[in-house]
């Protein structure tokens, strides 16, 4: 079979982007996650695609294909075999992944140039999220309903910035998924200044924002294609304390929209969504092709529910997008479920947990759609420490 698209899971993209060097080597934990979840793109890849993965569990993939005929034209290969490739789709673009793909024999013409990568890195900076929020503030009708944009600071400005608020969050310019954050309450400790100086030394500045009382995290997902921007759906997710990603709700866009509009009006959300799409068309789409997610937040201020429409902009595939596309392609739309990421220090514990869930929540499918049960989205082996799992509740429960 001739394949037209190639997918690659490189979850260390955010670290590589911050580093900016094509010779970047991810820490061991990131390499382990990449290896354990290397098959993940099968769930969002388009037809006639190759997923590039060094370790292929052929028996697992055969069993998965028997359940989901949608995967019949997807292949998992350690090296690209097709001479008909037209598009390369990593998790995210950076100098290190470009070098890696070249080493695998991918034609340079299918990859962004170093100039294009520099533009992608520039607009991946958190200042783009600040600019987007300022863009929304430029509409006078929005100003009283939105939080103030964050500020790009030097380390010696951080303490005076924090003094303006009871709760503050400082962010590394290139980071996401709840990483690269420092939360400060009331006083500004010495360790906070050290953190800010360290980030400034590595990334040139820090971002300061007022911390808000989180009520609900969600994201609006877009796709840039040759300068055009399309809306791809919503992502409803949960975070641990201080913003680290925990997992997603698996449900329809309509159900997610209903959950969000329990707090804020649908009219206002759709207006903000439209304005952000215009911002992406103007500031991002000329330089970037692929998926992107804009993380948002419903927060509580003095008993009122308000919207922060641009916590961060992720110029890459996201777990929220995986959850969105997975639900749309593989789950019966009358069902609800959850999408989780797990880490087990012991591979034996992970295997035991996998067996227990497989037995207690057997997977039930019909016509390639999940009706209920548990499934790991990559094979769980004797060497695995990471897992992404889905759990679908039976209907009418």
C-alpha positions in Angstrom: 0.0 0.0 0.0 1.1 3.6 -0.8 1.0 5.8 2.3 0.6 9.6 2.0 1.1 10.7 5.6 3.6 10.0 8.4 2.9 10.5 12.1 5.3 10.6 15.0 4.8 10.9 18.7 7.5 13.3 20.2 6.1 14.4 23.5 9.4 16.0 24.5 8.6 18.7 21.9 8.0 21.4 24.6 11.4 20.7 26.1 13.1 20.7 22.7 11.3 23.9 21.8 12.6 25.6 25.0 16.1 24.4 24.3 16.0 25.5 20.6 18.9 23.2 19.6 18.7 20.4 17.1 21.1 18.3 19.2 18.7 18.5 22.2 18.4 15.2 24.1 15.3 14.7 26.3 15.6 13.5 29.9 15.1 9.8 30.6 11.5 10.2 31.8 10.5 11.9 28.6 12.3 9.3 26.5 10.4 6.5 28.4 7.1 8.2 27.8 7.9 8.6 24.1 8.8 4.9 23.9 5.8 3.6 25.9 3.3 5.7 23.9 4.9 5.6 20.5 1.8 4.0 18.9 -0.5 6.7 20.2 -0.9 8.5 16.7 -2.9 5.5 15.3 -5.9 6.9 17.1 -5.8 10.3 15.4 -3.9 9.5 12.1 -5.9 9.9 8.9 -6.3 7.1 6.5 -3.3 5.8 4.5 -0.8 6.8 7.1 2.3 5.4 8.7 3.0 5.8 12.4 6.8 5.9 13.0 7.6 3.8 16.0 10.7 1.8 16.9 8.9 -0.8 19.0 5.9 -2.5 17.3 3.8 -5.1 19.1 2.3 -6.7 16.1 0.0 -9.0 18.0 -1.5 -6.1 20.0 -2.0 -4.0 16.8 -3.6 -7.0 15.0 -6.1 -7.4 17.9 -6.8 -3.6 17.9 -7.4 -3.6 14.1 -9.9 -6.5 14.5 -11.9 -4.3 16.9 -11.6 -1.1 14.9 -11.8 -1.4 11.1 -11.2 2.4 10.9 -7.5 1.4 11.4 -7.3 -0.9 8.4 -5.2 1.6 6.3 -2.9 2.6 9.2 0.6 1.0 9.5 3.2 1.1 12.3 6.7 1.0 11.0 10.2 1.5 12.5 11.2 3.2 9.2 9.1 4.9 6.5 8.7 2.6 3.6 6.6 4.7 1.3 8.0 6.9 -1.5 4.6 8.6 -1.9 4.6 10.5 1.4 3.0 14.0 1.0 2.8 15.1 4.6 4.7 14.6 7.9 2.8 15.1 11.2 4.9 15.0 14.4 3.4 15.8 17.8 5.1 19.2 17.4 7.7 20.9 15.2 11.1 21.8 16.5 14.7 21.6 15.4 15.4 18.3 17.1 12.5 16.5 15.5 13.5 17.8 12.1 17.0 16.4 12.5 15.6 13.1 13.7 13.3 12.8 10.7 16.1 13.6 8.3 18.1 10.8 10.0 15.2 8.4 9.1 15.4 9.3 5.5 12.5 11.7 5.2 12.8 14.1 2.3 13.9 17.6 3.3 11.1 19.0 1.1 8.5 17.6 3.5 10.0 19.3 6.5 9.9 22.9 7.7 13.0 24.9 6.9 15.2 26.3 9.7 13.6 29.7 9.0 10.1 28.3 9.4 11.1 26.5 12.6 12.4 29.8 14.0 9.0 31.4 13.3 7.2 28.4 14.9 9.4 28.8 18.0 8.8 32.5 18.1 5.0 32.2 18.1 5.1 29.3 20.6 6.4 31.8 23.2 3.9 32.6 25.9 3.9 36.2 24.7 1.6 35.1 21.9 -1.0 34.1 24.5 -0.6 37.6 26.0 -1.0 39.2 22.6 -4.1 37.1 22.0 -5.7 38.3 25.2 -4.8 41.9 24.4 -6.4 41.4 21.0 -9.6 40.4 22.7 -9.3 43.4 25.0 -9.2 45.7 22.0 -12.9 45.0 21.7 -14.3 47.4 24.3 -17.3 45.1 25.0 -14.9 42.4 26.2 -12.7 44.5 28.5 -14.7 44.4 31.7 -15.4 40.7 31.3 -11.8 39.5 30.8 -8.8 39.3 33.1 -5.8 41.6 32.4 -3.1 40.1 30.1 0.0 38.8 31.8 3.4 40.6 31.5 6.8 39.6 30.2 9.3 40.4 32.9 12.9 40.2 34.0 13.7 38.3 37.2 14.4 41.5 39.1 10.8 42.8 38.3 9.1 39.7 39.6 8.8 40.6 43.3 7.2 44.0 42.6 4.8 42.3 40.2 3.8 39.7 42.8 3.2 42.4 45.3 0.2 43.6 43.3 -1.8 40.4 43.9 -2.5 37.9 46.7 -1.8 35.0 44.4 0.6 35.1 41.4 1.8 32.6 38.9 5.1 32.9 37.0 5.7 30.9 33.8 8.6 29.9 31.7 8.1 31.4 28.2 8.4 28.0 26.5 6.4 25.5 28.6 3.0 24.0 28.7 0.7 21.3 30.2 1.1 22.8 33.7 4.9 22.6 33.6 7.4 25.4 34.0 5.2 27.2 36.5 5.9 28.8 39.9 3.0 29.8 42.2 3.5 32.5 44.8 1.1 33.4 47.6 1.4 36.5 49.7 5.2 36.9 50.4 7.9 36.4 47.7 10.3 33.8 49.0 14.0 33.7 48.1 13.5 30.4 46.2 11.1 32.3 43.9 13.7 34.8 42.9 16.2 32.0 42.2 13.6 30.2 40.0 13.0 33.4 38.1 16.7 34.1 37.6 17.2 30.5 36.4 14.4 30.7 33.8 15.5 34.1 32.6 19.1 32.8 32.2 17.8 29.9 30.0 14.9 31.6 28.2 15.5 35.3 28.3 12.5 36.4 30.5 9.6 35.2 32.6 5.8 35.7 32.3 3.9 37.0 35.3 0.1 36.6 35.8 -2.4 37.0 38.5 -3.4 33.5 39.7 -7.2 32.8 39.5 -9.6 30.5 41.4 -10.0 27.6 38.9 -13.5 26.3 38.4 -13.3 24.5 35.0 -10.5 23.9 32.5 -11.3 23.5 28.9 -9.8 24.2 25.5 -10.9 25.3 22.0 -9.1 23.3 19.3 -8.2 24.6 15.9 -6.3 23.4 12.8 -4.2 25.6 10.5 -4.0 24.4 6.9 -2.2 26.5 4.2 -3.2 29.8 6.0 -6.8 28.8 6.7 -8.1 28.1 10.2 -10.8 25.6 11.1 -12.5 24.9 14.4 -12.0 21.3 15.4 -14.0 21.0 18.6 -13.8 21.4 22.4 -11.7 19.7 25.1 -12.9 19.4 28.7 -10.1 18.4 31.0 -8.9 18.3 34.6 -5.7 19.3 36.2 -3.9 18.5 39.4 -3.1 21.3 41.9 -1.3 24.1 40.2 -2.3 23.2 36.6 -0.6 19.9 35.7 -2.6 18.0 33.2 -4.6 15.0 34.6 -7.1 13.8 32.0 -10.0 14.6 29.7 -13.7 14.0 29.6 -14.8 11.9 26.6 -18.0 13.3 25.4 -19.6 15.1 22.5 -18.9 18.8 21.7 -22.5 19.5 22.5 -22.2 18.0 26.0 -19.0 19.9 26.6 -20.5 23.2 25.4 -23.4 22.6 27.8 -21.1 22.0 30.7 -19.1 25.2 30.0 -22.2 27.3 29.5 -23.5 26.4 33.0 -21.0 29.1 34.0 -20.8 31.6 31.1 -23.1 32.5 28.3 -22.9 30.5 25.0 -23.2 33.8 23.1 -20.1 35.3 24.8 -18.1 32.1 24.5 -18.8 31.8 20.8 -18.0 35.5 20.2 -14.6 35.0 22.0 -14.0 31.8 20.0 -14.6 33.6 16.7 -12.3 36.5 17.7 -9.5 34.1 18.7 -9.9 32.3 15.3 -9.4 35.7 13.7 -6.2 36.2 15.8 -4.9 32.7 14.8 -5.6 33.5 11.1 -3.6 36.7 11.4 -0.7 35.9 13.7 -0.2 32.1 13.6 -1.6 30.5 10.4 0.9 32.3 8.1 3.7 30.5 9.8 2.3 27.3 11.1 0.3 24.3 9.7 -1.2 21.7 12.0 -3.4 21.4 15.1 -3.3 23.8 18.0 -5.2 24.2 21.2 -6.1 27.3 23.2 -6.5 26.5 26.9 -9.2 28.4 28.7 -10.4 28.7 32.2 -13.7 29.4 34.0 -12.8 31.1 37.3 -14.6 32.4 40.3 -14.2 36.1 41.2 -16.1 37.3 44.2 -18.9 34.8 43.6 -19.2 35.5 39.8 -18.1 33.1 37.1 -15.8 34.6 34.5 -13.8 33.4 31.5 -10.0 33.5 31.0 -10.0 32.8 27.2 -6.2 32.3 26.7 -4.3 30.6 29.4 -1.9 29.2 26.8 -1.6 28.4 23.2 -0.2 25.0 22.3 1.1 24.9 18.7 1.2 21.1 18.5 -1.0 18.1 19.0 -2.4 17.9 22.5 -3.9 15.2 24.7 -7.2 17.2 24.6 -7.2 16.9 20.8 -6.4 13.2 21.0 -9.3 12.8 23.3 -11.6 14.8 21.0 -10.6 12.9 17.9 -10.7 9.5 19.7 -14.2 10.1 20.9 -15.4 11.2 17.5 -13.9 8.2 15.7 -14.1 5.3 18.2 -16.8 5.9 20.8 -20.5 5.5 20.5 -21.9 9.0 20.8 -24.5 8.0 23.3 -21.7 7.1 25.7 -19.5 9.1 28.1 -16.1 8.4 29.5 -12.7 9.6 30.6 -9.2 9.7 29.2 -6.3 9.5 31.7 -2.5 9.6 31.6 -0.8 7.3 34.2 2.7 6.8 35.5 3.8 3.8 37.5 7.4 3.6 39.0 7.0 -0.2 38.9 6.2 -1.8 35.5 4.9 -4.8 37.5 2.3 -2.5 39.2 1.3 -1.2 35.8 0.8 -4.7 34.4 -1.2 -5.7 37.4 -3.4 -2.7 37.2 -3.9 -3.3 33.5 -5.0 -6.9 34.1 -7.3 -5.8 36.9 -9.0 -3.1 34.8 -9.3 -5.4 31.8 -11.1 -8.0 33.9 -13.3 -5.6 35.9 -14.2 -3.4 32.9 -14.2 -5.6 29.8 -14.2 -3.7 26.6 -17.4 -3.9 24.5 -17.6 -2.6 21.0 -20.0 -2.7 18.1 -19.3 -1.7 14.5 -15.9 -0.2 15.5 -17.4 1.9 18.3 -16.8 1.5 22.0 -19.9 0.9 24.1 -18.3 0.5 27.5 -15.2 -0.7 29.2 -11.4 -0.1 29.7 -8.6 0.1 27.1 -5.0 1.1 27.0 -4.1 3.2 23.9 -0.7 1.6 23.6 0.5 -1.9 24.5 1.3 -2.5 28.1 4.5 -4.5 28.3 6.8 -5.8 31.0 8.9 -2.7 30.4 6.1 -0.1 30.4 5.9 2.7 33.0 3.4 5.0 31.2 -0.1 4.5 30.0 -2.9 6.4 28.4 -6.2 4.7 29.2 -9.8 5.3 28.4 -12.8 4.2 30.5 -16.3 4.3 29.0 -19.3 4.0 31.2 -22.1 1.7 30.1 -25.1 3.6 28.7 -27.9 4.6 31.1 -25.7 4.5 34.2 
